[in-house]
Amino acid sequence: MTITDCPPHEPYEALLDRLLHQLPPTRAAYPAFLDSLSQRDRHLLVLQGLHSQVCNGGFAQWISNRYAVQDGPTVLLALDRMRQQGEPDAAALAVQVDALVRQASQIAGQAEDGDVPDNSLGDLDQLDDRYSALSDEFGLAVQGYLLAWT
């Protein structure tokens, strides 16, 4: 699921499509590619990655596919900027998602080679449920925030 699966927002979709067509062929080349982008584009990609991974397979997938390790710090920066610069509703959602990401990141720190410890799966399921409850609203807030970027 992409953020654009929320009610379509063509300008956001155009931004995302442009970036997706530039993605490097391997995940190993991704950090350098991400560093080459503007801050807005970096934030768009990492928030999209978080949303897609968590909506598809939960925070366990976000951790197992190494997004938590590679993108986690940038996701937190993006959410912090969204909290500071976004509309009040978007800022409130950013705070909620930030808390979920931080909890998942703590669990990710216990994962060896991306393998989520079995005793953490229940905790991640609860985080997934909380994210799912706000995912559509968050997706729309991300669209609005990124399109209003100044």
WOTA-V546876 format. One record per helix or strand of 2 or more residues. SS is the DSSP state (H for helix, E for strand). FROM is the first residue (numbers start at 0). TO is the last residue. Records with the same first field share a line. If there is no record, write none. Layout:
SS=FROM-TO / FROM-TO
This chain:
H=2-4 / 9-19 / 26-34 / 38-63 / 66-84 / 87-109 / 117-146
